[in-house]
């Protein structure tokens, strides 16, 4: 990969990891304070509100990704007339989407308030949903047009840096408010204010850094292709991420209390997935630029290293999570008496789902960055139908266990389809290489996690959690390097060379 792309990918990775740590760690502290101060009912509602917004983001229709791909070529050629034409079309589209999102969000707030199984007052429930909808509607109407340009320029580190600042300040204010006895609605109001501030800051930065921007240019909607195919991916992703907690919160046998259990586990794994996304997502736009310039056979060696780095990252973080998740939940929910959060089965299912979901991420990115939206659409449709059917049956019969099993089943199917296509057809008969990279790490991960399951990890505070977290992380890094040295020595040497050269340049 070109040196500038490597540098941008490195910046994107570092800031994405920083954002994840700030948002994840402070978010865990805030959630703990919310549970102990306001109870699991409010935490379940707060978490469900976020997922309702994710459901409504189906209205975005995949236009962001399609615009990113459309911008690669004109940005590479410095054809700013075409860039402005694409962005002008994007602005018009997203203004309509923002207005529609707000309208549908208001309707959804009313419908959910009437349907939810919660002990909280109805006006509070409605206001929480509306304060979650409003900043996202503003983002779609105003800020997304600027965000897509930063993404296509591979400058996502700007977005991450600004978001790190605003989210960090928002969490800090919420921690202060909870400790000082603030009301429930103030927590969501603070989050809303800083989210609006985030959109304004990003738009302001892009305006100053790109003086050629002209949203009044003739719209070039014809250059933005594949939005209908990308929409299918959005729908599957929304169902995959948002449906479980929404289903639980309105279920007569669940409600927002059971949704809170799911949310606590999901918050932990969302942070882990965000860390992994920080590593895996950062190079994807550079990969897309590369695919637009070079033949596939020349891209394969780069993709192979990219994918193997993703596998190593999954091995280290998910094996660490598997060892520490249950001791952490025991400590984290100690003293919470309105519902029991400790469940080994939920923890194991969550680890498995997260692992499979991230493993096929490089292949999914490749299909999208190559503009193969129709192929990705077929895979997503198959997984979506299976997920809806399995979740409907599993959730009705086995509750949360059934929902999580359905998610695991859908993740396995989608991984098989995407990774199989990329390694069998896109790059022609590379499945042997895939198995050589993947199977030793899977075997080592199972052995490591099974061995550490018998170890009692005495976590009794955030400091001890951090201590054991760093310890097991270091041990699993060593295990990953050892496994790579034994089974994929050449790939390990190549990765070390890339790291070494990046360090020298900086």
N, C-alpha and C positions, 0 to 999 in steps of 0.2 A: 504494500500500500504506500502511496506517496507520503513523503515525510510530513507535509502539512496536514494530511488527513489523519496520520498517526497522532500528531500533536493535538488536533482538535478532538479526536477520540479520547485521548488521555485527559484533556480538560473536562470533557463531558462526563467521563467516568468518575473522576475525582469529585466534581461538584454534585453529581447524582448520588454518590455514596454519602457525601456530606449532608445533602438534603434528606436522605433517608434516615440518617442517624439523628439529625435534629428533629425531624417530624416524628420518627418512630419512637425514640427514647422519651422525648417530652410528651408525646401522645400517650405513651404507656403510663407516665406519671399522672397526667391529667385524667385518664380513664380510671386509674386507681382512686384518685381523689373524688371523682364523680360517683363511683360505686359506693364508697364509704360515706360520702356526704349526702347524696341524693338517692342512692339505692340503685339496684339493677334494673328497675323498671325504666328509669330515665335514661340509663346507659343504653338499654336496648332500643329505646325510641331514638336517641341521638344517632346510634349506629345505623338504624333502619332508614333514617332520613337521608343519610349519605348514599345509601344503596338505591333509594327511590330516585334520587338525582341521576345516579348511574344508569338506571333503567331509562329515564327520560332522554339521556344522551344518545339513545338510538336515533333521535331526530336529527342529530348531526350527520348521520347517513354516510360516514366514511369519507366525507369531503376533505377533511384535513389530510389524510394519507394520500388521497388521489392528487391533491394539490402539491404535496411534497414531491411526489414522483414527477409531476408535470414541470416543476421548477428546476429539476436537476440540469437538464440540457441548456436552457437559456441562461442560467446562472453560470454554468461552466464556460459558456461562450460570451459572457458579459453582454448579453442581448437584453438590455434593460427595458426596451419597449415591450418585448414579449413578457418579461417578468411583471411589468406593471399591468399588462393586459390580463394576465392570469390572476394577479392579486385583486384587480378591480372586480373581476367576476367572483372571486372568493368573497370579497367584502359584501357585494350585493346578496349573495347566497346566505351568508352567515347573519346578515341583518334580519332576513326573513326567518331564519332558524331561531334566532334569539327571541324574536317576538312570539313565534309559535311555542317555543320552549316555556316562556313565561306563562302563556295562556294555559297550556296543558298542565304546567306545574301547579297552577292555582286550582284547577279541576282535580288533579291528583291529591292535593292536600285535603280537599273536602272529602273525597271518596275514602282516602286512607283513614282520616279522622273518624269517619262513620264505621269503618270495618275493623279497626285495630282492637286487639284484646289487651287492654292496659288499664291500670288503676289511676292513671293521670287524668287531669281535667282536659276536656275536649278543646277549649280555646288554647291551652298551652301546646297541645299536640299539633294543632293547625299552625300556630305561629312558628313552631320549630321547623316544620316542613317548609313553610314559606321563606323563612330566613336561610334555609339551605338552597332553595331554588333560585332566589334573587341573584346572588353573586355569579352563579353559573350562567344565568340568562344574560347578565351584563358581559361576562367573558365572551360568550358566543356572539353577541351583538357587536361588541367593540374590539376586544383584544385578540381574538383568534386570528384575525387577518394579519396581525403583526407577528404572532407566535409562529405561524407557518413559514414565514420568511426566515426567521432565526433557525428553525428546524432544517429547512432546505439548505441553509448556509452552514449546517453542521455546528451551529453555535448554541446548542441547547444548554451549555454551561451558563449562559446569560440568564436563561429562564430559571435554571436551578438555583443560581446565586441569589436572584431577586426573591424567589419563592422561599429559599432558606431563611432570608431575612424576615419576610412578612409572617411566615408560619411560626418561626421561632419567637417573634414578638407576640404573636397571637396566643401561643401556648403559655408564654410567660405571664401575660395579663390574666389568662384564665386560671392559672395556678394561684395567682394573687387573689383573684376574686373568690375562688372556692375557699381558700384559707381564711379570707376575711368575711365569709358568710354571705356572699352574693347569691342572688336568686338564680333559679334554673335557666330562665330565658336569657340571662346575661351571658351565659357561656356560649350559646349559639349566636347571640348578637355580636359578641367580640369576634368570633370566627368569621362572621359575615363581613364585618367592617374591614378586617385585614385581607380578606379575599378580594374585595373590591379594590383596595389599595394596591394589591399585587397586579391586577389587570392594568391599572393606570400607570404603574411604574414600568412594566414591560413595554407598553405602547409608547411611552415617552422615550425610552432608551432606543427603540427601533427607529423612531422618527429622527432622532439626532444622529444616529450612526449611518443612516441610509438616506442621504439628501435627495437621491433620484426618485424616491417613492412618489407615485402619482396614482391615487385611487380613482381619479377622474378619467383615466385612460379608457380607451375602447375595450370593453370586457371581452376576453377570449375564453369563453366557456367551452368552446370546441376543443381546447387543448387539455382540458381536465377530463380524463377518461377513467372508466371503471368504477364510478361511484356506486352504482347499483350492486356490483359484485362485492365491494368493500363493505356495503351495508350489511350483508349477510354475516360477515365477520363480527361487526359491531353487535348484531343481535345475539349471536352465540356467546360473545364475551360478556354481554350484559346478563344473559340468563345464567351463565356460569358463575359470575361473581355476585350478582345481586339477588337472584331468585331465592336462594336458601334462607337468608335472613328475613326477607319480606314474607315468604311462606310461613316461617316460624312465628313471626310477630302477629299474624292474623289468624293463626291456627287456634282452635278452641282448646287444644291440649297443650299448646305452647305459650303463645303470647310474647310480650316484650321481655319477660323474665328469661325464657328459653332462648330468645334472640340474643340476650345479653351474654349467655354462655358461648354461643357461636361467635359473637363479636369479640370476646376476650381472646379466644384462641386465634380467630382470624386476624386480629390486630397484630399479634406476634408474627404470624406467618406472612402477613402483608408487608411487614418491615423486612423480613428475610427476602421475600420476593422482590421488594423494591431494591434491596442491595444487589441482588442478582441481575435485576433489570438494569441497574446502573452500570454493571460490567458488560452485559450482553447487548443492551440497546445502543450504547454510545457509538460503536463502529458501524451500525446498520446503515446510516445515511451515506457514510463513506463507501460502504459496500455497494449501495445503489448507484453512486457516482461511477464506481469502478465497472459495474455491469453495463453501464451506458457507454463505456469507452473501450472495453476489452472483450475478447471472446471468452466463452465459458471455461475452456480448458486452462486459460491463464489465470482465471479467478479461483479455480479449485484449490490450489495450494494455500491461498490466503484464507479461503472459507474453511478449509480443514483445520488450520491452526485456530481460527476464530471459534469454531465449534468445540475443539478440544479444550480451549481455555474455559469455555462455558461449562463443559462437563466437569472439569477440575473444580471450578467455583461451586457448582452444585454439590459435588462430593463433600467439600470442606464445610460449607454452611449448613447443609441439610443433615449431615451426620452429627454436627455439633448441636443442631436444633433437636434432633431425635434424642440425644442424651440429656439435654437440659430442660426440655419443654415441660415435663410433668413436675419436676422439683420447683421450677419457676412458678407454675400455676398454683401449686400448693402454698408457696410463700405469698404470691401476689394477691390471692383471694382469702388469705387468713383473716378471720374476724368478720367475713361477710356471711350472714346467716339466712338471707332471704331465699337463697338457692345454692345447691352444691355445684361447684365448678370443676371438681377434680374427676377426670374420666380418662383412663388410659386408652380406651378404644378411640375416642375422639382425637386424642393426641397422635396416635399411630396413623389414623386415616388422613389427618391433616398433613403429616409429614409425607405420606405416600402421594397425595394429590399434588402437593407443592413440587415434589421431585419430578413427577411425570410432566407436569405443566411446563416447567422450565426447560427440561431436556429438549423439547422439540421447538423451543423458541427460535434458535438460529435458523432452522429450516423454514419456519413461518416467516421470519424476516426476509429471508432470501427470496421466497416466492413474491412477497409484496414489493420488495425493492427492484425485482426484475419486471414488475408490472404484470405479473401473472395472476391477476385478481380473479379471473374466472376459475382457474384451477383451485385456488384457495377457497373460493366460494363453494365449490362442490364438496370439498373436505369439511368445511364449516357447517354446511347444511346437513350432511350425514351425522356429524357429531351433535348438532343441535337437536335433530329429531330424536336421536337416541337419548340425549340428556333429558329432554322434556318428558319422554315416555318413562324413563327409569326414575326420574325424580317424582313424577306423579304417583307411580306405584310404590316406590321405596319410601317416600315421605308419608304416604297414607298408612302403610303397613308397619314400618319400623321407625318412623319419626326422624330424628336427626341422623341416626345411623344410616337409615335408608337414603337420605339426601346426600350424605357424604359418600356413600358407596356409589351412588349415581354419578356424582362428580368425578370420582376416581375412574369409573368405567368410561365416561366420555373423554377424559384426558388420555387414557390409554389408546382409545380408538383414534383420536386426532393425532397423537404422536406417531402411531403406526402409519397413518396415511401421509402426513407431511414429511416425516423423515424417510419413509420408504420411497416416496416420489422423488425427492431431492437426490437421494443417493443411488437410486436405480435408474432414473430417467433423465433428470436435469444434468447430472454429471456423468451418467452412463456407468453403471456397474461398480459403484463405490460402496456397496453394502458391506463388503468384507472389511474395508478400512473402518467403516462406522462401528462394526461389531468389535474390531480389535481395540478401538479407542474406548468403547463404552462398557463392554462386559467385565474387564478387569476392575474397573472402578465400582461397578454394581456389586461384584463379589466382595471386594474389599470393604465397601460401605456396609453391607449386611454383616460381615464378620465383626467389624469395629463396633457397630451399634448393638449387636447381640452380646458382645463381650462387655460393653459398658453398661448394659441394662442391669447387670447384677451389682453395679457399684452404687452405693448410697452417696448422693451429692447433697451435702448439708447447706442448702441455700436459705439464709435467714435475713437477707437484706439486699439492697441494690449493690452494695460494695462486694459482698461475697458472690453475688451473681456475676458481676463484672470480672472478678478474679477467676472464677471457674470457667467463665466464658472464654477469656483469653487463653487459659490453660488448655482447654479442649480444642479451641481453634488452632493453637500452635501444634498440638499433637496430630490433629487431622490434616494440617498442612504438610507435616512430615510424612504422614501416611500417603497423602496424594502424590507427593514428589517421589516417594519410594515406588509406588505402583506405576507411575509414569516412567521412571527410570528403568524398571524391569520390562515393561511391555511396550512402551512407546518412547524409546530413548531419543530418537531423532526429533520427534515433535517437542519433547522437553528441551532439548538443546536449542531448537529454533525459538521457542518461547523465551528462554533465558537470554538469547541474543537480542531479541526485540526489547526486552526489559532493560538490558544493559545499555543498548544504544539510546534508549529513551532517557535513561538516567544521565548519560554523558551529555546529551544535548541540553539537559536542564540543570 
